[in-house]
Amino acid sequence: MSEPLRLARADDHRAVLERRSTALATLRAQLRDDGFLEADVPVLLPVAGQEPWLHPPRVEVAGLPGPLHLQTSPELALKHLLCDGGPERLFALGPAFRGGREELGDLHQPQFTLLEWYEPGAATAVLVDRCRALGRALAAALDRPAPGEGRVVELAEAFERWAGVSLEPLLDGDREGFVRAAAASGLRLRPQDETANLVGRVLVERIEPALAGEPGWTFLTGWPAELAALGVLDPDDPRRALRVEAYLAGVELANGWVELWDADELARRWEAERALRDDTPLRDDTPPPVDRGLLDALRRAPPGPTVGMAMGVDRLLMTVLGERRLDAVLPLRLALPE
């Protein structure tokens, strides 16, 4: 039997606590000043997101039918609150969870702090501006240089520039063609892998190292339609999703979309995602139940055009401070035995 995890405390935990307190207060104040309402949503729900590469931890509560699930993000809860005449600008700031041994590392913890927000909009440019504003506010509060405004780059351009791989085959649904293009640039990928895994490998092995020396923001847009998650497709090119991923100093911080409110299409995507699991699934990794209540609410009274984004607060704080490991910004963390 493997040894249990231990609870590790930062050496300078008082200073870490002070910086985190400043960071959390600053993010809340910035969003409140911009007209957002904070929602203190539950993290324990009978449903959870269907993304096959995320594993919401299952929880058995004595005396209750179950299982319940610790949420990988507050997305479902916030979307319930946006329906039926809810507020237009809403955010949650609190814990989120991931299952899997790979969630212990320099940039991962099974519990982390997530900021997720929704606001009116029909273009990812709204999210780009919001990220920049939050980064400036946090840097000012911590007396650090503000992150550079950076650039917005199409994913296809990023793949060509920093990986030497054409994204076009993948946009056309040709995984084998994409794998051949990757092999020509020295990347060994498998055509049987899902699109998310193929794109992820290129990002981790080529794009993120190339961005590590960049001090400012990089926003990647124009993702393959298969990676739209719960976002809409680009009406000018349905091969692409209206999605943006935000990097700071080469560290992935946030993902956002123009939100899809079509309940029937959401249901179709959820069912497709439930059919997919990682190549090495966790024990008893049954997909969580679909949120039928949210689908019903969307059919009754969906919100207007909305953009939404989830941002890792620990990573944001880490990069603004110029650190490269999460243990520099976590007063307490889970760790493997020494």
N, C-alpha and C positions, 0 to 999 in steps of 0.2 A: 504493500500500500504506500502511495506517495505521501510525503510529509505535508502537513497543512501549510497554507500560506501564512505569512507573518504580516504584522502591521508595522510599517517603517515610518519613522518620524524624521522630518527634515532637521538637519543640524541647526540651522538658523530659523527654527519654526516661528519664532515671534515676528521676525522680519517678513517671512512669507505670509503669515496671517495678516499683517498690516497691509502688504501690497494687494493681497486678494480682496480684502475689505474695501480698499480704495477702488479696485477695478470693478467689483460688483456694484458698488454705489454709483460709480461713474456711468456704467452702461445703463443702469436703471434711470438715472437722471436724464441722460441724453434722450432716451426713448420717450420718457414722460414729457419732456420739453417739446418733443416733436409730435405730441398728440396721441401717443400709444397708451393703451390700458394694459396693466399687467394682470395675467391670469395665473393664479396659484392652482395648477391642475394636478390631479392625482397621477402618481407614477405606477400604481398597481391597478391593472385593468383586466377584464376577462378577454379582451381582444388585444392584438398587437399588429404592427406593420408586417406585410407579407414578403419583404425583400429576402430573397433566398440566401444572400450572403451575410445577413445579419441574424443573430440568434438571441431573441429576447429571453432572458432567464425566466424559468418557470418557478412558481412559488405555490406551495400547498399551505393553505391557512386552515388550521383546525376548526372544524365546525361549519366550514363553508364549502359549497360545491366548487370544484375547480377543474383544472388548475387556473391560477391567475398568472399574469405576465408583468414583469418589470419592463417598462417601456424603453425602446431604443431611442425614442424622441417623443416630445409632447404633441406631435403632429395630429394624431387622431383626436385627442382631447380638445385641442385648439380649434380644429375644424368643426367639431360639434358646436362650439361656442360661436363660431362665425355664422352659422346657419340661422334661419328663422329670425332675421332682423337683429343679429348680434352686432357688436362693434366692428367697425371697418379696420381699425388699427389695433392689433392685439399682439402681445408677446408673453413668453414664459421664459424664466431663467431659473434653472435648477438641475437636479441630477438626471442623467440618462444612463443606460446600461447596455452592455454587450456581453454575450457569452463567448467562450473559446479561449484556449491557452494563448493564442496569438495576441490577446488583448492585454498581456503583460509585457511592457517594453518601454523604450525611451519615449515613444510617442503614443502609447496606448495604456489605458486602464479600464478594467471592466465597469467601473463607475467613473463618470466624468461629468463636468458641468457644461450644459448646453444652453445656448441662447437661440430661441426660435421666434421669428416674428412674421406677421402677415400685414399687408397694407394694400390699398387700391393701386392697380397698375396693370399694364398689359405688355410690358417689355422688361427684360432682365436688366436694362440700364438703371431702373429704379433701385435694384438690389446692389448694383455696383456703387452707386452714389451713397447708399446707406452704409455699406461696408467701410468706405473711405471715411465717412463722418464718424463712425464708431471708433475706427483706428486713431483718428486725430484726437478725439476726446480722451481716449484712454492714454495715449502718449503724453498729452498735456498734463493729465492728472498725476502721472508717474514721473514727470519731469524728464521725459525721454524724447528723442527726435521723432517727429511725426513720420509715419511710413510714407514713402513716395507714392504719388498718385498712380504710378505704374501704367499698365496698358491692358486693353481688352484684345484678346487674340482668339481667332477661330481655332477650334481643336484641330481641324485639318491642317492649318498653317503650322501649329505647334508641332504636330507629328512630322511634317516635312522638315521644319527648321531644326528641331532638337533631337529627332530620332531617325531622320532619313527614311521615313516610312509613309507611304500614301494611305490616307484614311478612306479614300474613295471606294475600294472594294467592300469595306465593312459597311459604309453607308448604303451600298447597293445590296447588302445581305450576303455577300460572297466572303464567307469566313476563310475558305481555303485560299482564295486569292490574296486576302490580307495576310495570312500566315506566310505565303510565299514572298510577299513584299517585305515582311519583317525579316524573313530568313536572309534575304539579299542584303540587309543592313546589319546582319550578325545577331539578330534576335531569334531564339528558338522558341516558338509557340506551337500550340496544338490546335488543329482545326476543330476538334471535338469540344473544346472549351467554350463556355458561354461568352457572349460579347463583353459582358462586364469584366470577366477575367482577362480577356485579351487586351482590352483597353487599359485595365489596371496594371498589367505587366509592363506595358510600354511607358505608362506614367511613372511607375516606380523605378524602372531601370534606366530610363533615358530623360524623361521630361523633368521630373523633380530634381535630380542631380544638376541638370542644366540651370534650373531656376534658383538653386541654393545660393548662388553668388549674387543674386538680384536683391537689392535692399527693399524694393517697393512691392506693390501689389501686382499680381498677374491674374487676370480673370479669363478663364477659358470658356468659350461659348460654342454653340453649334454641335452639340453631342448627338451621336447616333440615336435614331428614333427608339431603338430597343432599350435605351437607357433613359427614357423619358420619365420613368417611375410614375408619379402622379401629376406630371406636368403636360402641357399641351404641345402639339407638334407645330413647327413653323409653317404657317399657311403658304409661304412662298417656296418652301422646300420641305415637304413632309418626311423626307429622309432624316431630318434633323429635329431635335427637341429644343424648345425654348427653355434651356437650362444654362446655368452659369456655375462654375466652380471657382472659388477664390483661393489663391495661394499668396502667402506672404513669406518672403525669403525662402521660397522653395517648399514650404510646409503647407499642406492642404488644411484650410481652416473652415471652409463653409461650402455648402451646396444650396442652390436655390432654383426655383422654377416659376414660370407663369402657371398658376394652378389650374388644374383640370377639374371642373365641377360637373361634368356629364356623368351621372351616376351609373348608367349602363356601361359606358366605356371603362369607368373605374372598376366595376365589378368584373368585366372581362379581363382587365390587366391583373387584378388580384388573383383570379383563378389561374391565369397563366403563370404568375409568380409562385403560386402554391405548388405547381407541378415541378418546380426547379429546386434543387438543393445543392449544396457544395459537394465536391468530389469526396471530401472527408467529413461527412456529417457528424454532428455531436450525437451522443447516445440519446435515444428517445427524442430525436429532433423533429417531432411532428409539427407541421405548420400550425400557428395559432389560428383561432377562429376569425373569420372575416367580420368586419364591423358592419353588420347589416343595419344597425341603427343610424350610422352616418349616411349610408346609401339612402335610407328612407328620408332623412332630413334634407339631403340634397335634392331629392325628387320633389319635396314639398316647397322649399324656399332656399335655393342656392344663393350664395353671396354673389356680388357683382365681380367684374374682372379684378383679379387679385394676384399679387406676387408674394412668395413666401421663401424664407431662407432659414437654415439651421447652421449655427456657427459654434465651433468648439471654443469655449471661453478659456480653458486651460492653455490651449495652443496659442490663442490670440495673446494672452498675457505673456506666455513664454517668448514669442517672437518679438513683441514690442520691447521686452526687456533685453533682447539680444541673447537669450539662452537657446540651447538646442536639445534640452531634455526636460521632460515634465517634472521630474523630481525637484527641479529648481523652483517650481511654483506650487507644489502640493505640500501642505503642512503634514499630511498623513497620506500614505498610499499603501496599497497591497503589493507585496513582494514575495518572490520565491524564497525558500529557506536559504540561509547563507551556508 
